[in-house]
Amino acid sequence: MHPPHEAKRWLSTMYVGALTLDILLGDVRSLKQKRSVVRPLIAELQRRYPSIAVAETGHLDLHRRAEVAVAVVSATPGNCKDILDACERMVAFRPEVELLSARQRLYNDEE
């Protein structure tokens, strides 16, 4: 049996990155039109980055706003940041939406 401090050295660290995007939609006049913009955006994120989880998480009753959350699990904090940065850039460059804010958070298994 290894002493506790020595055993800790053999455990791998896991990082979870979370990204919350607050999005303003363009010429959208109904929740049905909102879905026709948000669903393809989510599908494109999932297609480009298959290791992420992504969902619409807020502003569900507002037709011109959407909150989209992205999560990724990785062995390194740098990989989490790279993937979240790429997701943020992809949304920011979509012409049919305006990215109002983006918030990234990083958690590890010691927190």
Backbone torsions as a table, in degrees:
resi	resn	phi	psi	omega
1	MET	NA	135.3	179.0
2	HIS	-86.4	145.8	172.1
3	PRO	-60.0	153.6	-175.6
4	PRO	-53.2	-42.2	-178.4
5	HIS	-68.7	-30.8	179.0
6	GLU	-77.3	-37.6	178.9
7	ALA	-64.9	-37.4	-179.3
8	LYS	-59.2	-33.4	-178.4
9	ARG	-63.5	-27.2	-176.8
10	TRP	-89.7	-11.1	178.7
11	LEU	-79.0	137.6	176.5
12	SER	-84.5	151.9	179.3
13	THR	-97.6	140.4	178.3
14	MET	-114.7	139.2	177.5
15	TYR	-119.9	140.4	175.2
16	VAL	-120.1	121.9	177.1
17	GLY	-103.0	138.2	178.9
18	ALA	-128.2	137.0	179.6
19	LEU	-129.2	127.8	175.9
20	THR	-116.3	124.1	-177.8
21	LEU	-112.9	127.0	174.6
22	ASP	-102.4	118.6	-169.6
23	ILE	-121.6	136.6	172.1
24	LEU	-102.5	127.1	-178.8
25	LEU	-90.7	150.7	-177.6
26	GLY	-69.0	-127.2	-174.9
27	ASP	-78.9	75.0	-178.7
28	VAL	-117.2	128.5	-174.9
29	ARG	-118.5	1.0	-179.2
30	SER	-153.1	165.0	176.9
31	LEU	-67.3	-30.2	177.1
32	LYS	-65.2	-43.9	176.2
33	GLN	-65.0	-37.3	177.8
34	LYS	-58.8	-47.1	179.3
35	ARG	-59.2	-35.5	-178.7
36	SER	-70.8	-14.2	174.8
37	VAL	-98.2	-45.0	-173.5
38	VAL	-72.2	-43.0	-178.9
39	ARG	-58.7	-47.8	177.6
40	PRO	-63.8	-33.8	177.1
41	LEU	-62.3	-47.8	178.5
42	ILE	-63.5	-43.1	179.7
43	ALA	-62.5	-39.5	178.9
44	GLU	-67.0	-40.6	176.0
45	LEU	-60.2	-45.5	-179.9
46	GLN	-65.4	-37.3	-179.8
47	ARG	-67.8	-44.0	-178.7
48	ARG	-73.0	-34.2	-175.6
49	TYR	-128.2	80.2	-173.8
50	PRO	-65.1	-14.4	-178.8
51	SER	-85.1	-2.0	-177.4
52	ILE	-95.9	161.6	166.0
53	ALA	-111.3	136.6	-177.0
54	VAL	-144.6	141.9	-179.5
55	ALA	-158.5	156.1	169.7
56	GLU	-79.4	124.8	-171.3
57	THR	-122.4	-7.9	-177.3
58	GLY	-155.1	171.0	-177.7
59	HIS	56.8	35.9	-174.1
60	LEU	-65.1	-27.3	-178.1
61	ASP	-98.0	0.9	178.1
62	LEU	-101.5	131.1	-175.2
63	HIS	-84.2	-15.7	179.3
64	ARG	-106.9	0.8	179.7
65	ARG	-125.9	150.6	174.6
66	ALA	-146.6	145.3	170.6
67	GLU	-116.4	125.2	179.6
68	VAL	-120.2	132.6	179.7
69	ALA	-114.6	141.2	178.9
70	VAL	-125.9	138.3	175.6
71	ALA	-132.4	146.1	178.0
72	VAL	-143.4	145.0	177.1
73	VAL	-115.7	135.3	-177.8
74	SER	-151.6	164.3	176.6
75	ALA	-82.1	-15.4	-178.9
76	THR	-131.1	145.6	177.9
77	PRO	-67.3	-32.1	179.7
78	GLY	-63.4	-40.4	178.5
79	ASN	-65.5	-41.9	176.3
80	CYS	-56.9	-48.9	-177.3
81	LYS	-63.2	-42.7	-179.8
82	ASP	-59.8	-44.9	-178.8
83	ILE	-67.3	-44.1	179.9
84	LEU	-66.0	-38.6	176.4
85	ASP	-61.2	-42.4	-179.8
86	ALA	-65.1	-40.5	177.4
87	CYS	-63.6	-43.6	179.0
88	GLU	-61.7	-44.2	178.6
89	ARG	-61.9	-42.2	-179.1
90	MET	-59.7	-43.8	179.5
91	VAL	-69.3	-41.6	-177.7
92	ALA	-61.4	-30.2	-177.5
93	PHE	-93.0	2.8	176.2
94	ARG	-74.2	125.2	-175.8
95	PRO	-70.7	-21.9	-176.2
96	GLU	-85.7	-2.2	179.2
97	VAL	-133.9	159.8	173.1
98	GLU	-121.1	123.2	179.1
99	LEU	-80.5	111.2	-178.5
100	LEU	-81.4	-40.5	178.2
101	SER	-158.7	156.5	177.0
102	ALA	-139.8	133.6	-179.9
103	ARG	-128.7	123.1	176.9
104	GLN	-107.4	140.9	174.8
105	ARG	-134.9	148.2	179.6
106	LEU	-128.4	129.1	178.8
107	TYR	-121.1	150.7	171.2
108	ASN	-129.5	172.4	-173.6
109	ASP	-74.6	0.9	176.2
110	GLU	-94.8	-6.9	-179.0
111	GLU	-90.7	NA	NA
